[in-house]
Each structure stands twice: as structure tokens, then as C-alpha cells.
Amino acid sequence: MSENRGRINRPRMRASSGGDMRGLSAERPVLIAGPTASGKSALAAEIAATQGGVIVNADALQVYGCWHILTARPTVADEAALPHALYGHVPCDADWSVGHWLRAVAGLIGGGQRLILVGGTGLYLSALTEGLADIPPTPPEVRAEADAILRDGGLEALIAGVDAATLARIDRANPARVQRAWEVRRTTGRGLADWQARTGPPLLARAQLQPLLFDCDRDWLADRIDRRFLAMMDQGALDEVRANLPGWTPTHPSARAIGAAELVAHLRGQLPLDQAIARAQAATRQYAKRQRTWFRARMGDWPRIARP
């Protein structure tokens, strides 16, 4: 399906450590996690087609309506063939947080169809299964202040304003996570780690779910990522970015779509196309590496599906 378009072929899957798909109950919700380009959407579609259920997006960028090709959202045909939820429903200039996502998922529970949640955004998955602290929203003026600090002083300037306990828990190389931590402390006077220590109960506890984690060979995944981005280019990713160029704002959360900034730079004459593609591929591989590290640390006991 959406993660196997273009030149990307669907490889054989073998289940390991209890991840045999034949043993899935058709009643209990399923949660499919894994790095980008690993084939999560194809598996979700296979389960929905054979057992029923609604495929629920758990990817922070596939919620934006302005990105379809670039974020590898399910195709129009995919969505017409099977029930999908929380894909492409957020305007490009709108904020969308893990709290928004949890509230949307809560609205789907009890709707008459079992949920097949699929995605690789670690914060979404941990919030769903471990709970989320009820942190007050960030005022626009604090968000603007954080944007200015990041723009003028870089990531280290934001890091300097984050408490040590929070820095020990977040990915310091991820600007979105660092900025969120800075904003929480600036807004509330308390560190993000302190808020998380007072987390409420999860929306869906691990025991309620049937979790599956894609465990991917690094080189296999890197090759798949590179080929998938070329397939995206063939499908019109550059035209998609061009259509969004008039409203392009680097500080919008939607601008974090991997490849967007690189292709914007090309369209503005700042980067040759081959270099833009190479940088986008490298950025995607780096993102997948961070995902794999997070999954190993937080989901080490999940049933796994080995790829290839």
C-alpha cells in the first residue's frame, strides 16, 4: 500500500518473538510501530482487509492535508478501499500536538470498529500506552519567543533554557522535542520531566492492545528509504512542495516533513536538485536511526516482525 509505492517492493515478512500475525484477535485493538519506510501501512491494510477495523494514523506529519506524497500517506485508492482515520485532516498552518491526537483517538474508541493504530512517532505511542501529563498549552507569544531563539541562537540556545532532568530524557538532537521542553518550562515554570512524573492513566494500556514492532536491518532499511524518496519524486513530490511554497513557514510544525525544506531550497535556487534529494534521503535515514534507537529503549519486549 502507501509504503510500498513506486519502486518499493513488498518483501516477505517473518514473525519473531511472538509476532505471528495469524495469532491476532479480530476483537482487540492493534498497534503497529516501526521506523519510517518499514512497511507498517501495508501490514495495517492487510489486517484491516482480512479481519476488519479502521486504520488510525499515529504519525505526527501524516495528519497535515498539505502533504500527501512527501509523508507517504495512504493513497486516495487506499483510503477508498479501507476505513482510515486521522490522515490529512489538519491545515498546514495549524498546530497539532500529541494531546490533540490522543483526544482524537479517544473519540474513535467505542465507535463500533476495532482500531488498527499505525505509525512511528514515538511520543504518540508512549502517550497512548503510558499516559500523558496534562500540561497547559503554550501561549502564542511563548511559541514566538522560542522560534526566535532557535532562529537566532540555534538549538544550543534553547537547550540552555531546559532543565537537566528533562534534558536527560529527551533527544537533544531533535529541535521539536527541545523546543517543546523549553516552551513547557517557560510557560509553567516547571520542567517537562516534572510534569511527566505526574502522568495520568493511559488511554489504551499495553495489556489492552496487540502490539507489533518492525525490527529492520539497518542496511535494508537505508536502501528502502533511498528508493522510496526517488519514487516520491517520480510521483510528484516536487510539485507538491511547489504548490505549498507560497505559504511556506519554516517554524510551522508541518514544515518538519522530511524533504520539504530541502526541496524548498531547490525551488528557491539555493540547492541543485540532486543535492536536495541526497540531503532529504540522508535526513530520512537519520530519522529512522533515531526511531530504531527509541524503539529498542522503550519497546524492547514488544513482539517483533523482522524485516527483511
N, C-alpha and C positions, 0 to 999 in steps of 0.2 A: 504494500500500500504506500503511504506517503513517504516512508523512509527507504523505499526500495524503488524509487523512480529513476528514469533515465538509464544510465549505465550501471546502476547498482543492482546486482543480482541478489536474490534471497538465498543465503546459504542454509545448509542443513543445521538444525538445532539439536543439541543433545542435552537432556536434563541431567543435573547432578545435584547431590546433597539434598534430595527430597524435592527437586523442582520438576517432577514429572507432570506435564500438563494434563495427562489423562486422569490424574487424580483430583483435578479441581472440582469442587462442588459448584453446581449451577445456581446455588442459592446465595452463597456468601460473597461479599464484595472482593474484588481482586485489585491488587496494587502492583503495577509493573514499573520497576525502576531500572535505570541503567544510563550509561553515557550517551551523548548525542551520536546519532547515526548507527546505533547498535541494532536497530530493528524492533524497537518497542511498539511502534504503531502497527506494524504488521502482525505482531503477536496479539495485540489488543483486538484487531479486526478479526483475526482467526477465532479468538474466544467468543467474541460477540456473535459471529456468524454461526458458530456451532452450538453455543449454549445460551445465547441471548444476553441482553444487557445494554447499557448505554456507556459509550466510551467517553470518559471525562478527562479533559486536559489538565495535567499537572506540570505544565511548562510555563514559566513566567513571561515568555515572549510570544508564544503562540496565541495569547489572548488578544493581541492587537490586530485590528482589522486592516491596518495599512501593510502588514507583512503577511504574505501567503507563501510565496516561493522561498524567500530568504530564510524563513524559520521552519521550513519543511512541514508546514501544516498539512493535514489530510486534504486531498484534492476535493474539488466540488463533487466528483463522482463518488469518492469515498464517503463523503458526508451524506450523499443522497442514498447510498446503499445501506448504511447502518446508522443507528442513532448516535449522535455526537453532542457534547455539551461543553461550553466554556471555551470555544475556539473562535477567535476573531471578532469578539463582541465588544471590545474596548476601543474607544477612539485613540488615535495615535498620540494625541497631546494630553491624554488623561493619566493620572496616577493609578496604579494598580498594585496593591500590596498583598502579602500573604494573608493579612486579615480579611481583605476583600475576597480573596479566593476561598478561605475557609467558610465565610458566610455564604458564598455561592454554593459550595459543596453541601453545606448544611441544608440548603433549600432543596437539594436534589434527593437527599436521604428520605426514604419513605414515599417516594414518588411512584412506586409501583414497578420499577425496574432496578435490578441489582447494578451496582456501579462497577465499572472497569476503569480504574484510575491509572493513567499512564503519563510518565514524564521523568525528567531528570533534574528538576530544580530541588536541590537538597533541602532548602528551608521549608518548602511546601510539604515535603514528605515527612520531615521531622515534626513540623507543627501539627500535621494531621494525626500522627501516631503517638506523639508525646505531649501534645498540648501547646498552647501559645499564650504568652503573657499578654494581659490586657493593657497595652501601652497606649497612652494618649496619642492622637495623630499629630504629625509635625505641622506647625503653622507655616503658611507660605513664606513668611519673612525669614524663618529659620532655614527653610529649604533654599531660599535665595542666597542666604549668607553662606551656607555650606557649598553651594555651587560656585560662589565667588572665591572661596578659599581654595577649592580644588582647582579652579581655573588659574588662579594667580600664584598659588604656592605649591601646587601638586599634591600627590597623595600623602607625602610625609607631613605636610602641614595639617591635614585632617587627623592623621594618626596621633599627632602631638596632643590633640584635644580629646582623645579616647582614654578611658581609664584602663589600668593594667589588667584587671580581672577580665574585662571584655576583650582586650587585645589577645589574651591567651586563648580565647575561644573562637575567634573569627579568622577568616582568611585575609591576612593583611595585604595580600596582593590583589584583592578584589575591591575595586573602588566603590561599587554599590554597597557592599557589606560595611566597609569602613565609614562611608558617608552616613549610612543608616545608624551606626553606633554613635557617630558624632552628633547627629541630629537628636537622638534619644537623650543623650546626656545634656545637650544644650536646652532641650525643651523641658525636661523633667527634673534636671539636677541629679539624676541617678543614672548609673551605668546600665547598659543593656544586660550585662551579666546579672546584675542585681534584680532587674525585672524578670529575667528568665528563671531565676531561682524561686520565684513565686508563681510559677506557671500553673494554670488551671488544668482540669482533666482533658484528655484528648477527645477530639470529635469521633474518631474511629480508632480504638486501641488495636495494637498489633494482633491480639487474640481474636478480634472480630474479622480480620482480613485474611486473605490468602496472598501473601507477598511473593513476588518473583523478582529476582535481581539478575540482570545480564552481566556476566563475567567475561570480559572481552580481552583477547590477546592484543597487546599494545600495537604491534606492527600491523596486524589485520585491521584494527580499527583505524589507524592512521591512513592506511591506503583507502579504506572505505570513505573516510572523511574527505580526502582529496578528490576522489572520483565523484562524490556526491556534490561537492561545490561546483565542479565542472558541469555536472548535469543540471544544476540550478541555473548556471549561466546559459546553457542551451535552452532552458525553459523560459527565460526572460527575466532573470533576477536583476539585470542592469536596467531594464525598462521599468521594473517595479521601483527601484531606487530613484530613477529619474522622475517618476510620477510623484514621489514623495519629497523631492528636492525643494520645492517652494516653501514647504512648512518645516523643513529640517531644523531641529533644535537639538544640539548635542547633549544637552542636560536632561532632556526628556527620558524617562525610563525606557520607552520604546526604542530609543536610539542605541540601546545596548545590543540590539540584534547583531550577531556576529556577521561581519561582511558589509554592514551598512556604512560604517564610517569609511572603510577602505574604498568602496565603490563611489561614495560621495566625493572623496578626494580625487578619484579618477575623473568624475564628471566635471569637477571644477578645474581640471587641468593641472592638478598638483601631483599626479601619480600615473605612470603608464598602466595600462590595463593588466598586463601580465604581472606587474609588481603588486597591483591591488589584489589580484586573485591569489597570488602566493602568500601575501600577508593575511588575507582572510582565512586561507587554509591553515596557516600556522597558528592563528588565533583560535581557530576551532580545535585544533589538536591540543593546544594548551588548556583550553576549557575542558576538554574530555579528560585530560590528565588530572585536573582538579576534581572533576566529578568522581573518577575512579578512586582517588585518594579519600574523598569524603565517604564513598560507599564502603570502602574497606574499614574505615574507622567507625562508622555508625551502623552499618548493616552487615557486620561480619557473620552473623548467624542466620541470615536470610537464606531460603532455598535459592539455588543459583541455576542459571541456564548458561552453559559455556558456549562462547562463540569464538572461532568458527566451529 
